[in-house]
Amino acid sequence: MSTQFVLPEGLPAPAQEPLTLPYWEGTRAGRLLVQKCQGCGKHQWGPEWICHRCHSFDLGWAEVAPRGRIWSWQRPHHPVHQALNGHGPYIIVLVELPHADRIRMVGNLLGDPLQEVRIGAEVEAVFEPHDAATPPYTLVQWRLVG
């Protein structure tokens, strides 16, 4: 079995609109950036024009450690896009970042798609570049620590 899940060619590139551009620029540089409210000081994900907690419009971006814990997971067996035909199953994880106000991010778990997945397991980000895409982008995938 493959130790690395790499998305196949043919998938549409993620939208890199003005609101999310700092995130995508960060991933291209191998950095995990999330929004941080300048009003209440809390991190949030996904990107919005307003703070989820205090409703301030004064949001910035902050680099956070690319480590977290598995909060939840699923193992899709059926492709969600035509380009994924023949690439299942795979594991999708919801990762909680305890050092960033416990925000949660979704990504794929690298490694054996039939591996046992444990809630609370430590994971670290892996930055997977897609340089041939238009525009080029880098995805955040996750792998188990240790």
C-alpha positions in Angstrom: 0.0 0.0 0.0 1.1 3.5 -0.7 2.6 5.5 2.3 1.6 8.8 0.7 -1.7 9.9 -0.7 -1.0 12.3 -3.6 -4.0 13.7 -5.4 -4.2 12.7 -9.0 -4.1 15.1 -11.9 -7.5 16.3 -13.2 -8.9 17.7 -9.9 -9.9 21.3 -10.0 -7.5 23.7 -8.3 -9.0 25.2 -5.1 -10.4 28.7 -5.3 -7.8 31.2 -4.3 -10.0 34.3 -3.7 -8.9 37.4 -1.9 -10.2 36.2 1.5 -8.2 32.9 1.4 -5.1 34.1 -0.5 -2.9 34.5 2.7 -3.6 30.8 3.5 -2.7 29.6 0.1 0.4 31.8 0.0 1.4 30.3 3.3 1.0 26.7 2.2 3.1 27.4 -0.9 5.9 28.5 1.6 5.4 25.5 3.8 3.7 27.5 6.6 0.3 27.0 8.2 -1.5 30.3 8.5 -5.0 30.8 10.0 -7.0 33.9 10.8 -6.5 35.6 14.1 -8.8 38.3 15.4 -7.1 41.5 16.3 -10.0 42.4 18.6 -10.3 39.3 20.9 -7.0 37.6 19.9 -8.7 34.3 19.0 -7.8 32.1 16.0 -10.5 30.9 13.6 -11.0 28.5 10.7 -12.4 28.7 8.0 -11.6 32.2 6.7 -14.4 34.8 7.1 -14.7 38.5 6.9 -15.9 38.7 10.5 -14.7 37.1 13.8 -16.7 34.1 14.8 -16.5 35.0 18.5 -16.6 38.8 18.9 -17.9 39.8 15.5 -15.0 42.2 14.8 -14.0 42.9 11.3 -10.3 43.4 12.3 -8.9 40.0 11.3 -5.3 39.2 10.4 -3.3 36.0 9.7 -1.0 34.2 12.1 1.3 31.3 11.6 0.5 28.3 13.8 2.4 25.1 14.6 1.5 22.5 12.0 0.6 19.9 14.6 -2.6 18.7 16.1 -4.8 15.8 17.1 -7.3 13.7 15.2 -10.8 14.9 16.4 -12.8 12.8 13.9 -12.3 10.8 10.7 -13.9 8.9 7.9 -12.8 6.5 5.2 -14.5 7.1 1.8 -14.6 4.2 -0.5 -16.5 5.9 -3.4 -14.9 8.8 -5.4 -16.3 12.3 -4.8 -14.8 13.5 -8.1 -14.2 11.7 -11.5 -10.5 12.2 -11.2 -10.5 10.1 -8.0 -11.8 6.9 -9.7 -9.6 4.0 -8.6 -8.0 6.0 -5.8 -10.1 4.8 -2.9 -10.4 4.2 -0.1 -8.6 7.0 1.6 -8.9 8.6 5.1 -10.1 12.1 5.8 -9.4 13.5 9.2 -10.7 16.5 11.2 -7.6 17.8 13.0 -7.9 20.0 16.1 -5.1 22.5 16.7 -5.0 22.8 20.5 -2.3 25.6 20.4 -4.6 27.7 18.2 -7.8 27.9 20.2 -8.8 24.4 19.3 -9.8 25.3 15.7 -10.3 22.3 13.5 -9.2 21.7 9.9 -10.0 18.9 7.4 -7.4 17.0 5.4 -6.3 13.6 4.2 -4.4 11.3 6.5 -1.3 9.9 4.7 -0.3 6.3 4.9 -2.1 3.0 4.5 -5.8 3.8 3.7 -6.8 0.7 5.8 -4.8 1.7 8.8 -6.4 1.9 12.2 -7.2 5.5 13.1 -7.3 6.6 16.7 -9.2 9.7 18.0 -6.7 11.9 19.8 -3.7 10.6 17.8 -1.0 13.3 17.2 -0.5 14.4 13.6 1.6 16.9 11.7 1.0 18.7 8.5 2.7 17.7 5.2 2.7 20.3 2.5 1.9 18.7 -0.9 2.7 20.9 -3.8 0.7 20.8 -7.1 3.0 22.9 -9.2 1.5 21.9 -12.6 -2.0 23.1 -11.6 -3.4 26.4 -12.8 -2.9 28.3 -10.6 -0.3 26.2 -8.7 -1.3 25.4 -5.1 -0.1 23.4 -2.1 -2.4 21.2 0.0 -2.1 20.5 3.7 -2.2 16.7 4.3 -1.6 15.1 7.7 0.6 12.2 8.9 0.8 10.5 12.2 3.6 11.6 14.5 6.0 8.9 15.5 
